[in-house]
Amino acid sequence: METATPTQPNVAQITLPPGYTLEQYFTLQGEVVNVAIGMACAVAIMIWDFLSMIPAERELFRQKDKRLWKTPSAFAFMVLRYAGVFALIPGLFFTSVQNQHCQVAASLGEVGVVLVTASAGLIFSTRVFAIWNYNKFVVGIVGTLYLFMVSCWIAVATQLRATQGPPTAFGSNCVLHPVPSWDPISFSSSVAFDAVVLFLTVLKLKRDVLSGSTVGNQILHDNILYFTIVSVTNIVVLALQTVPGEKFALIKPVTLPYPTLMTTAMGTRVYLNLRLYNQRRHALETLPGTATLGGESSPKFRKVGSTIPLDSMGGVMVSSYTHTESSKDYSHTLTPDY
């Protein structure tokens, strides 16, 4: 008579990498999962934003304007459009795929980040220069901060080191080496630059409103929104990166791709917003004025609402008031470089 053999409980066997305890391995796996999910979300949003901006980009380059390619901001826009994708796609492989080329993926991603920072900063700078009529003090301050910011990002990028780590059940096996203690200087420089750009734009808007200028105020409001989004994103990431202790240890690496994402998205909107606004402004200048009221000679105004198709997130309604009997110059509210 056969005796029943007791069933053995199912036991999962985990081969630990050399030098890792079970607790250390689970901690590593948790970090890899968080970083991979965060990067995948950032890449998905970046691709969606890239595709949604294609109609506006196509409309822009249908204009046969040779002056377009004589300005640095036009080239900065093209670099920014593709540098964002170039920065995050290698990061997706670095964080989500088992590979043997960790340093290559990390270096390519950092090159993309530097290109995003430099091109977006150039667009923001030329915008501020234009609304301040290329004031020497403004050009000096913003230009110095721009060069300092780009230099900081290049310095941090050169210190990034990554090697092939132990295989993981999910995500990448790449491991980043410890970064220098001065690594947050890159985000600090971006915060300083963004804050000055935002302050100068708000100050200019306040002066225009007080002086009674209405042309260009809407476009300034829109750019303030874009600058604010970029500034807040960099401030939040900087705060998380500089917080000591282990409380935010799992969040810190997850937040890294989002400044690149927001800088790319807002920088392209600033350029397209201003470029398309200028095209519509030139078209409005050719419209005839309205008739005088009651047959009397009175100032004539026309109000035209024109929608600027920025992207699928929504257009911007610009209301332009043109005084047909006034020669007041509003050119300071526009960007001649665009």
C-alpha beads as a LAMMPS data file, in Angstrom:
LAMMPS data file: protein, C-alpha beads

338 atoms
337 bonds

1 atom types
1 bond types

-500.0 500.0 xlo xhi
-500.0 500.0 ylo yhi
-500.0 500.0 zlo zhi

Masses

1 110.0

Atoms # bond

1 1 1 0.000 0.000 0.000
2 1 1 1.462 3.360 -1.122
3 1 1 1.858 6.115 1.400
4 1 1 0.832 9.653 0.389
5 1 1 3.720 12.003 -0.112
6 1 1 3.074 15.391 1.462
7 1 1 3.029 18.192 -1.115
8 1 1 5.893 20.641 -0.906
9 1 1 5.061 24.349 -0.819
10 1 1 5.997 26.359 -3.909
11 1 1 9.232 28.158 -3.233
12 1 1 10.660 30.826 -5.533
13 1 1 14.391 30.621 -6.008
14 1 1 16.174 33.931 -6.517
15 1 1 19.776 34.007 -7.594
16 1 1 21.309 36.971 -5.842
17 1 1 24.000 38.991 -7.636
18 1 1 27.447 38.758 -6.072
19 1 1 27.752 40.957 -3.003
20 1 1 24.003 41.603 -2.667
21 1 1 21.821 40.574 0.225
22 1 1 18.171 39.756 -0.360
23 1 1 17.112 43.109 1.106
24 1 1 19.574 45.027 -1.073
25 1 1 18.380 43.192 -4.169
26 1 1 14.722 44.000 -3.471
27 1 1 15.654 47.646 -2.892
28 1 1 17.526 47.740 -6.204
29 1 1 14.627 46.116 -8.028
30 1 1 12.177 48.617 -6.555
31 1 1 14.302 51.553 -7.682
32 1 1 14.649 50.095 -11.177
33 1 1 10.888 49.633 -11.490
34 1 1 10.141 53.196 -10.339
35 1 1 12.698 54.757 -12.669
36 1 1 11.562 52.650 -15.633
37 1 1 7.907 53.603 -15.152
38 1 1 8.752 57.278 -14.697
39 1 1 10.913 57.364 -17.829
40 1 1 8.332 55.454 -19.874
41 1 1 5.640 57.983 -18.912
42 1 1 7.905 60.906 -19.801
43 1 1 8.761 59.389 -23.193
44 1 1 5.088 58.695 -23.941
45 1 1 4.132 62.305 -23.158
46 1 1 7.077 63.590 -25.195
47 1 1 6.089 61.564 -28.262
48 1 1 2.446 62.629 -27.934
49 1 1 3.476 66.276 -27.665
50 1 1 5.871 65.939 -30.597
51 1 1 3.156 64.513 -32.838
52 1 1 0.540 67.039 -31.713
53 1 1 2.819 69.934 -32.694
54 1 1 3.390 68.711 -36.257
55 1 1 0.410 70.630 -37.795
56 1 1 1.596 73.927 -36.295
57 1 1 5.157 73.199 -37.371
58 1 1 4.013 72.361 -40.899
59 1 1 2.009 75.578 -41.114
60 1 1 5.022 77.540 -39.956
61 1 1 7.400 76.203 -42.589
62 1 1 4.924 76.540 -45.412
63 1 1 5.629 80.246 -45.235
64 1 1 8.175 81.091 -47.918
65 1 1 10.080 83.594 -45.855
66 1 1 13.819 83.603 -46.435
67 1 1 14.310 85.760 -43.352
68 1 1 13.117 82.842 -41.218
69 1 1 16.441 81.015 -41.521
70 1 1 18.508 84.121 -40.904
71 1 1 17.672 84.122 -37.203
72 1 1 19.266 81.913 -34.514
73 1 1 15.899 81.306 -32.869
74 1 1 14.619 79.419 -35.936
75 1 1 17.515 76.975 -35.768
76 1 1 17.125 76.738 -31.995
77 1 1 13.491 75.769 -32.517
78 1 1 14.409 72.942 -34.900
79 1 1 17.089 71.672 -32.513
80 1 1 14.659 71.818 -29.600
81 1 1 11.949 69.945 -31.499
82 1 1 14.139 66.882 -31.950
83 1 1 16.567 67.194 -29.043
84 1 1 13.816 66.408 -26.539
85 1 1 13.115 63.075 -28.204
86 1 1 16.845 62.474 -28.603
87 1 1 17.341 63.082 -24.878
88 1 1 14.626 60.753 -23.589
89 1 1 14.721 57.806 -26.011
90 1 1 18.235 56.707 -24.895
91 1 1 17.035 57.157 -21.329
92 1 1 14.230 54.696 -22.030
93 1 1 16.747 52.050 -23.080
94 1 1 18.968 52.969 -20.143
95 1 1 16.170 52.451 -17.614
96 1 1 13.958 49.761 -19.157
97 1 1 16.088 47.326 -21.179
98 1 1 18.811 44.880 -20.220
99 1 1 21.846 46.009 -22.188
100 1 1 25.604 46.070 -22.277
101 1 1 26.002 49.664 -23.448
102 1 1 24.960 51.607 -20.379
103 1 1 27.555 54.368 -20.736
104 1 1 26.657 54.964 -24.393
105 1 1 22.954 55.300 -23.581
106 1 1 23.654 57.617 -20.660
107 1 1 26.015 59.814 -22.686
108 1 1 23.594 60.150 -25.612
109 1 1 20.827 61.121 -23.226
110 1 1 23.000 63.788 -21.623
111 1 1 23.915 65.229 -25.020
112 1 1 20.198 65.567 -25.724
113 1 1 19.595 67.255 -22.367
114 1 1 22.338 69.815 -23.036
115 1 1 20.889 70.533 -26.495
116 1 1 17.420 71.017 -25.001
117 1 1 18.751 73.394 -22.364
118 1 1 20.811 75.411 -24.837
119 1 1 18.155 75.716 -27.561
120 1 1 15.248 76.500 -25.219
121 1 1 17.383 79.012 -23.341
122 1 1 18.246 80.734 -26.618
123 1 1 14.554 81.028 -27.540
124 1 1 13.668 82.410 -24.109
125 1 1 16.604 84.833 -24.208
126 1 1 15.809 86.274 -27.638
127 1 1 12.201 86.728 -26.560
128 1 1 13.226 88.770 -23.512
129 1 1 15.774 90.752 -25.539
130 1 1 13.083 91.709 -28.044
131 1 1 10.412 92.862 -25.611
132 1 1 13.036 95.018 -23.873
133 1 1 14.235 96.459 -27.198
134 1 1 17.649 94.850 -26.689
135 1 1 18.394 96.894 -23.597
136 1 1 22.102 96.467 -22.839
137 1 1 21.529 95.749 -19.164
138 1 1 18.907 93.086 -19.927
139 1 1 21.069 91.518 -22.629
140 1 1 24.040 91.431 -20.255
141 1 1 22.180 89.848 -17.333
142 1 1 20.204 87.288 -19.325
143 1 1 23.142 86.473 -21.606
144 1 1 25.456 85.846 -18.653
145 1 1 22.921 83.605 -16.923
146 1 1 22.345 81.715 -20.169
147 1 1 26.041 80.989 -20.666
148 1 1 26.401 80.002 -17.007
149 1 1 23.418 77.650 -17.241
150 1 1 24.671 75.881 -20.360
151 1 1 28.161 75.572 -18.850
152 1 1 26.747 73.996 -15.687
153 1 1 24.749 71.417 -17.631
154 1 1 27.792 70.532 -19.736
155 1 1 29.941 70.174 -16.610
156 1 1 27.413 67.875 -14.946
157 1 1 26.976 65.818 -18.134
158 1 1 30.696 65.096 -18.327
159 1 1 30.613 63.571 -14.835
160 1 1 27.920 60.991 -15.588
161 1 1 29.208 57.434 -15.406
162 1 1 27.223 54.213 -15.818
163 1 1 28.181 50.555 -15.882
164 1 1 26.494 47.234 -16.438
165 1 1 25.077 45.957 -13.168
166 1 1 23.544 42.666 -12.075
167 1 1 20.619 41.354 -14.150
168 1 1 17.187 42.299 -12.860
169 1 1 13.790 40.700 -13.346
170 1 1 12.315 43.961 -14.632
171 1 1 13.811 47.101 -16.081
172 1 1 17.440 47.778 -16.827
173 1 1 20.608 46.347 -15.386
174 1 1 22.468 49.651 -15.762
175 1 1 23.811 51.267 -12.619
176 1 1 24.740 54.925 -12.288
177 1 1 27.875 55.778 -10.358
178 1 1 27.600 58.326 -7.538
179 1 1 27.477 61.866 -8.888
180 1 1 29.540 64.757 -7.481
181 1 1 28.115 66.702 -4.571
182 1 1 27.795 69.781 -6.801
183 1 1 25.523 67.969 -9.259
184 1 1 22.399 70.064 -8.349
185 1 1 24.157 73.151 -9.729
186 1 1 22.646 72.335 -13.131
187 1 1 19.099 72.680 -11.828
188 1 1 20.115 75.684 -9.718
189 1 1 21.408 77.504 -12.785
190 1 1 18.199 76.705 -14.675
191 1 1 16.086 78.019 -11.806
192 1 1 18.099 81.264 -11.702
193 1 1 17.790 81.749 -15.461
194 1 1 14.059 80.938 -15.515
195 1 1 13.370 83.242 -12.571
196 1 1 15.090 86.216 -14.225
197 1 1 13.334 85.588 -17.554
198 1 1 9.978 85.318 -15.805
199 1 1 10.591 88.456 -13.730
200 1 1 11.602 90.549 -16.748
201 1 1 8.578 89.354 -18.730
202 1 1 6.156 90.117 -15.890
203 1 1 7.755 93.521 -15.376
204 1 1 7.375 94.355 -19.055
205 1 1 3.741 93.242 -19.064
206 1 1 3.006 95.418 -16.026
207 1 1 4.524 98.465 -17.710
208 1 1 2.583 97.866 -20.917
209 1 1 -0.709 97.501 -19.055
210 1 1 -0.093 100.690 -17.087
211 1 1 0.792 102.578 -20.253
212 1 1 -2.452 101.525 -21.909
213 1 1 -0.894 99.232 -24.508
214 1 1 -3.144 96.338 -25.489
215 1 1 -1.356 94.947 -28.520
216 1 1 0.918 92.147 -27.412
217 1 1 -0.425 91.845 -23.848
218 1 1 -2.130 88.538 -24.595
219 1 1 1.026 87.101 -26.084
220 1 1 2.967 88.215 -23.011
221 1 1 0.400 86.523 -20.760
222 1 1 0.812 83.273 -22.687
223 1 1 4.589 83.355 -22.462
224 1 1 4.420 84.090 -18.755
225 1 1 2.401 80.891 -18.386
226 1 1 5.036 78.918 -20.306
227 1 1 7.922 80.419 -18.329
228 1 1 6.087 79.744 -15.059
229 1 1 5.552 76.066 -15.889
230 1 1 9.237 75.577 -16.687
231 1 1 10.321 77.489 -13.574
232 1 1 8.046 75.569 -11.211
233 1 1 9.162 72.232 -12.675
234 1 1 12.844 73.029 -12.187
235 1 1 12.248 74.368 -8.676
236 1 1 10.399 71.212 -7.605
237 1 1 13.072 68.921 -9.031
238 1 1 15.858 71.012 -7.479
239 1 1 14.147 70.865 -4.091
240 1 1 13.806 67.084 -4.297
241 1 1 17.407 66.611 -5.422
242 1 1 18.803 68.679 -2.563
243 1 1 16.697 67.179 0.237
244 1 1 18.989 65.062 2.442
245 1 1 18.068 61.668 3.810
246 1 1 16.304 58.624 2.411
247 1 1 12.749 59.965 2.536
248 1 1 12.752 60.955 -1.141
249 1 1 15.383 58.482 -2.319
250 1 1 12.942 56.613 -4.568
251 1 1 11.401 59.788 -5.998
252 1 1 14.606 61.606 -6.952
253 1 1 15.568 59.508 -10.014
254 1 1 11.954 59.393 -11.217
255 1 1 11.726 63.194 -11.522
256 1 1 14.859 63.676 -13.650
257 1 1 13.314 63.390 -17.162
258 1 1 10.461 65.817 -16.499
259 1 1 12.434 69.103 -16.606
260 1 1 13.626 68.066 -20.072
261 1 1 10.058 67.239 -21.072
262 1 1 8.582 70.525 -19.841
263 1 1 11.440 72.644 -21.210
264 1 1 10.975 71.110 -24.660
265 1 1 7.198 71.487 -24.631
266 1 1 7.148 75.070 -23.378
267 1 1 10.104 76.227 -25.479
268 1 1 8.506 75.086 -28.733
269 1 1 5.249 76.780 -27.747
270 1 1 6.987 80.077 -27.065
271 1 1 8.545 80.072 -30.530
272 1 1 5.441 78.958 -32.439
273 1 1 3.199 81.256 -30.444
274 1 1 5.252 84.315 -31.296
275 1 1 5.888 83.339 -34.901
276 1 1 2.241 82.665 -35.699
277 1 1 1.165 85.769 -33.804
278 1 1 3.449 87.928 -35.939
279 1 1 2.024 86.411 -39.122
280 1 1 -1.514 87.229 -38.047
281 1 1 -0.524 90.711 -36.918
282 1 1 0.881 91.516 -40.356
283 1 1 -2.340 90.238 -41.925
284 1 1 -4.479 92.384 -39.605
285 1 1 -2.535 95.512 -40.501
286 1 1 -3.860 95.275 -44.068
287 1 1 -7.533 95.307 -43.005
288 1 1 -9.512 98.557 -43.483
289 1 1 -10.688 100.502 -40.436
290 1 1 -14.258 100.664 -39.291
291 1 1 -16.544 103.579 -40.080
292 1 1 -16.803 106.561 -37.787
293 1 1 -19.677 106.739 -35.359
294 1 1 -22.499 109.195 -36.113
295 1 1 -20.657 110.721 -39.043
296 1 1 -18.283 112.495 -36.702
297 1 1 -14.567 112.414 -36.948
298 1 1 -13.576 110.112 -34.131
299 1 1 -10.810 107.612 -33.499
300 1 1 -11.508 104.325 -35.261
301 1 1 -10.689 100.967 -33.753
302 1 1 -11.088 97.467 -35.005
303 1 1 -11.080 94.383 -32.831
304 1 1 -10.130 91.089 -34.383
305 1 1 -9.968 87.797 -32.555
306 1 1 -7.580 85.336 -34.163
307 1 1 -6.918 81.850 -32.916
308 1 1 -3.346 80.676 -32.917
309 1 1 -3.332 76.875 -33.340
310 1 1 -0.526 75.965 -30.994
311 1 1 -1.327 72.305 -30.492
312 1 1 -4.092 69.935 -29.476
313 1 1 -3.992 71.251 -25.902
314 1 1 -5.789 74.370 -27.100
315 1 1 -5.309 77.521 -29.078
316 1 1 -4.638 81.001 -27.867
317 1 1 -7.142 83.745 -28.581
318 1 1 -5.430 87.028 -29.292
319 1 1 -7.560 90.173 -29.380
320 1 1 -5.789 92.942 -31.262
321 1 1 -6.945 96.537 -31.119
322 1 1 -5.622 98.715 -33.926
323 1 1 -5.959 102.477 -33.696
324 1 1 -6.215 103.615 -37.304
325 1 1 -5.443 107.225 -36.490
326 1 1 -2.604 106.702 -34.078
327 1 1 1.034 106.132 -34.825
328 1 1 1.895 104.676 -31.438
329 1 1 4.638 102.092 -31.765
330 1 1 3.878 98.660 -30.366
331 1 1 6.801 96.920 -32.002
332 1 1 8.445 96.394 -28.632
333 1 1 5.820 93.769 -27.818
334 1 1 6.860 91.605 -30.737
335 1 1 9.938 89.629 -31.531
336 1 1 11.689 90.732 -34.709
337 1 1 13.900 87.660 -34.631
338 1 1 10.919 85.431 -35.198

Bonds

1 1 1 2
2 1 2 3
3 1 3 4
4 1 4 5
5 1 5 6
6 1 6 7
7 1 7 8
8 1 8 9
9 1 9 10
10 1 10 11
11 1 11 12
12 1 12 13
13 1 13 14
14 1 14 15
15 1 15 16
16 1 16 17
17 1 17 18
18 1 18 19
19 1 19 20
20 1 20 21
21 1 21 22
22 1 22 23
23 1 23 24
24 1 24 25
25 1 25 26
26 1 26 27
27 1 27 28
28 1 28 29
29 1 29 30
30 1 30 31
31 1 31 32
32 1 32 33
33 1 33 34
34 1 34 35
35 1 35 36
36 1 36 37
37 1 37 38
38 1 38 39
39 1 39 40
40 1 40 41
41 1 41 42
42 1 42 43
43 1 43 44
44 1 44 45
45 1 45 46
46 1 46 47
47 1 47 48
48 1 48 49
49 1 49 50
50 1 50 51
51 1 51 52
52 1 52 53
53 1 53 54
54 1 54 55
55 1 55 56
56 1 56 57
57 1 57 58
58 1 58 59
59 1 59 60
60 1 60 61
61 1 61 62
62 1 62 63
63 1 63 64
64 1 64 65
65 1 65 66
66 1 66 67
67 1 67 68
68 1 68 69
69 1 69 70
70 1 70 71
71 1 71 72
72 1 72 73
73 1 73 74
74 1 74 75
75 1 75 76
76 1 76 77
77 1 77 78
78 1 78 79
79 1 79 80
80 1 80 81
81 1 81 82
82 1 82 83
83 1 83 84
84 1 84 85
85 1 85 86
86 1 86 87
87 1 87 88
88 1 88 89
89 1 89 90
90 1 90 91
91 1 91 92
92 1 92 93
93 1 93 94
94 1 94 95
95 1 95 96
96 1 96 97
97 1 97 98
98 1 98 99
99 1 99 100
100 1 100 101
101 1 101 102
102 1 102 103
103 1 103 104
104 1 104 105
105 1 105 106
106 1 106 107
107 1 107 108
108 1 108 109
109 1 109 110
110 1 110 111
111 1 111 112
112 1 112 113
113 1 113 114
114 1 114 115
115 1 115 116
116 1 116 117
117 1 117 118
118 1 118 119
119 1 119 120
120 1 120 121
121 1 121 122
122 1 122 123
123 1 123 124
124 1 124 125
125 1 125 126
126 1 126 127
127 1 127 128
128 1 128 129
129 1 129 130
130 1 130 131
131 1 131 132
132 1 132 133
133 1 133 134
134 1 134 135
135 1 135 136
136 1 136 137
137 1 137 138
138 1 138 139
139 1 139 140
140 1 140 141
141 1 141 142
142 1 142 143
143 1 143 144
144 1 144 145
145 1 145 146
146 1 146 147
147 1 147 148
148 1 148 149
149 1 149 150
150 1 150 151
151 1 151 152
152 1 152 153
153 1 153 154
154 1 154 155
155 1 155 156
156 1 156 157
157 1 157 158
158 1 158 159
159 1 159 160
160 1 160 161
161 1 161 162
162 1 162 163
163 1 163 164
164 1 164 165
165 1 165 166
166 1 166 167
167 1 167 168
168 1 168 169
169 1 169 170
170 1 170 171
171 1 171 172
172 1 172 173
173 1 173 174
174 1 174 175
175 1 175 176
176 1 176 177
177 1 177 178
178 1 178 179
179 1 179 180
180 1 180 181
181 1 181 182
182 1 182 183
183 1 183 184
184 1 184 185
185 1 185 186
186 1 186 187
187 1 187 188
188 1 188 189
189 1 189 190
190 1 190 191
191 1 191 192
192 1 192 193
193 1 193 194
194 1 194 195
195 1 195 196
196 1 196 197
197 1 197 198
198 1 198 199
199 1 199 200
200 1 200 201
201 1 201 202
202 1 202 203
203 1 203 204
204 1 204 205
205 1 205 206
206 1 206 207
207 1 207 208
208 1 208 209
209 1 209 210
210 1 210 211
211 1 211 212
212 1 212 213
213 1 213 214
214 1 214 215
215 1 215 216
216 1 216 217
217 1 217 218
218 1 218 219
219 1 219 220
220 1 220 221
221 1 221 222
222 1 222 223
223 1 223 224
224 1 224 225
225 1 225 226
226 1 226 227
227 1 227 228
228 1 228 229
229 1 229 230
230 1 230 231
231 1 231 232
232 1 232 233
233 1 233 234
234 1 234 235
235 1 235 236
236 1 236 237
237 1 237 238
238 1 238 239
239 1 239 240
240 1 240 241
241 1 241 242
242 1 242 243
243 1 243 244
244 1 244 245
245 1 245 246
246 1 246 247
247 1 247 248
248 1 248 249
249 1 249 250
250 1 250 251
251 1 251 252
252 1 252 253
253 1 253 254
254 1 254 255
255 1 255 256
256 1 256 257
257 1 257 258
258 1 258 259
259 1 259 260
260 1 260 261
261 1 261 262
262 1 262 263
263 1 263 264
264 1 264 265
265 1 265 266
266 1 266 267
267 1 267 268
268 1 268 269
269 1 269 270
270 1 270 271
271 1 271 272
272 1 272 273
273 1 273 274
274 1 274 275
275 1 275 276
276 1 276 277
277 1 277 278
278 1 278 279
279 1 279 280
280 1 280 281
281 1 281 282
282 1 282 283
283 1 283 284
284 1 284 285
285 1 285 286
286 1 286 287
287 1 287 288
288 1 288 289
289 1 289 290
290 1 290 291
291 1 291 292
292 1 292 293
293 1 293 294
294 1 294 295
295 1 295 296
296 1 296 297
297 1 297 298
298 1 298 299
299 1 299 300
300 1 300 301
301 1 301 302
302 1 302 303
303 1 303 304
304 1 304 305
305 1 305 306
306 1 306 307
307 1 307 308
308 1 308 309
309 1 309 310
310 1 310 311
311 1 311 312
312 1 312 313
313 1 313 314
314 1 314 315
315 1 315 316
316 1 316 317
317 1 317 318
318 1 318 319
319 1 319 320
320 1 320 321
321 1 321 322
322 1 322 323
323 1 323 324
324 1 324 325
325 1 325 326
326 1 326 327
327 1 327 328
328 1 328 329
329 1 329 330
330 1 330 331
331 1 331 332
332 1 332 333
333 1 333 334
334 1 334 335
335 1 335 336
336 1 336 337
337 1 337 338
